[in-house]
Amino acid sequence: MNFLTIGHRGIMGVEPENTLRSFVAAQEAGLDAIELDLHLSKDGALVVMHDTDVDRTTDGTGPIAEKTLAELRALDAGRGERVPVFEEVLEAVHAPLQAEIKDAQAARALAQVMNERGLAGRVEVSSFHDEAIAEIKPLVPGVRTALIASRYGTDIVDRAVQAGAETVCLNIRRLTLEIVERARKADLRIIGWVVNTQDQLRLVRAFGLDGATTDHPDIKRTGRFTA
């Protein structure tokens, strides 16, 4: 099985995160897939941004949910980039996407776009929230889903299975062989995050993970040779 490299918010170690510039750079670097984050704007647009507010990644302030798309568009998301919506990312790159949803409302909005455009084969839906994964499953026939976890124990496997996820995306700092073995017995794919150094890459390869989420494109070039 090929080792999958996923660009974290594009390649956020090089370009402004969650911008079209970052996504295009990730594709040009040859990463296998691109991860992005989705929130709903005040007027219901699927906005690509990680935090619940705009303070860290733009020159604005305040919660995304309290701003219209036009207000978000007026912000600088880094190097003159504008805050994109999900549909723009679909047009800007052709790489497979891993779309992280923050709540059930975003899940329903994403499901509508995926069904309209036939994206079940291209977009894997991920979330830290079990209920968001469970929400989108019946809405998009054939959708692949991933449960993300930062602080977790062996219970993450049972949670993923119950939510109907095919993949677990796990913080490598808490990874153990027991968790990996349990996930394998449950036929779950395992992605490690965030893998930015050669030592971290060697760790996830030693655990036999299926792939890694990274901020840096160099991981793609070296990943195939690291075991």
C-alpha positions, -999 to +999 in steps of 0.1 A: +000+000+000+013+035-009+021+058+020-003+088+017+010+123+023-017+149+031-010+186+029-022+203+062-044+233+053-025+232+020+012+235+029+009+258+058+046+256+067+053+274+034+022+294+024-007+311+043-029+283+056-063+275+040-058+298+010-060+290-027-023+298-029-015+272-003-037+245-019-022+251-054+013+249-039+004+216-022-008+202-054+023+214-073+045+198-046+029+164-055+011+158-022-014+130-025-043+149-009-051+182+006-067+189+040-088+219+047-113+232+073-149+243+069-171+267+088-204+284+079-205+322+075-234+342+088-251+338+054-244+301+051-213+300+028-189+271+033-159+291+043-124+276+044-108+285+077-095+266+107-104+288+138-139+298+148-128+335+145-107+353+120-082+369+144-052+346+139-052+341+102-065+374+088-062+412+095-097+411+109-113+403+142-144+384+154-162+351+149-167+337+114-204+329+122-211+366+128-197+377+094-212+375+059-192+361+031-187+396+017-173+408+050-149+378+051-139+385+015-127+419+025-101+404+048-064+397+040-057+360+047-020+364+041+001+377+012-030+393-002-050+361-003-087+361+003-107+337+025-119+311+000-151+291-001-151+253-006-165+255-041-135+277-051-110+251-038-128+224-059-121+245-090-085+256-081-071+221-076-079+186-088-063+167-059-083+146-035-095+166-005-100+159+031-126+183+044-128+188+081-162+199+094-167+217+127-203+210+134-235+193+122-247+224+103-215+225+083-220+188+076-254+194+060-241+223+039-211+202+027-234+172+020-255+194-003-224+205-023-210+170-025-243+155-038-247+183-064-212+178-077-208+140-072-178+144-049-181+112-028-151+097-046-129+128-043-137+143-009-131+124+024-150+141+053-133+144+087-141+158+120-132+158+157-169+154+164-184+119+163-219+134+157-207+154+126-194+122+110-225+103+119-246+132+105-231+132+070-229+095+065-266+090+055-267+123+036-239+114+011-241+079-003-207+063-004-189+091+014-156+082+032-152+096+067-124+100+092-126+107+129-098+130+142-085+128+177-059+148+197-062+134+232-075+098+230-071+063+243-080+029+229-116+041+230-110+060+198-114+028+178-148+020+192-159+057+187-148+055+150-166+023+144-198+036+161-197+068+140-192+048+108-157+062+100-133+043+078-102+062+090-088+076+122-065+107+121-044+106+152-021+130+170+012+111+168+023+123+203-003+099+219+001+070+195+007+036+209+012+001+194-020-011+212-041+016+196-026+008+161-033-029+166-069-023+177-075+000+148-062-026+124-084-053+139-114-030+132-102-025+096-096+012+101-071+032+081-047+053+103-033+087+094-008+104+118-006+142+123+013+165+123+044+149+107+070+176+100+104+161+108+123+130+097+121+116+133+083+119+132+082+104+098+103+074+109+079+070+139+048+068+118+065+045+093+076+022+121+040+020+133+030+011+098+005+039+094-012+045+061-001+081+058+007+114+074-006+149+075+022+174+071+029+212+069+059+206+046+062+192+011+096+176+018+078+148+037+064+136+003+098+134-012+114+115+017+084+094+028+087+067+002+123+060+013+118+060+051+109+028+069 
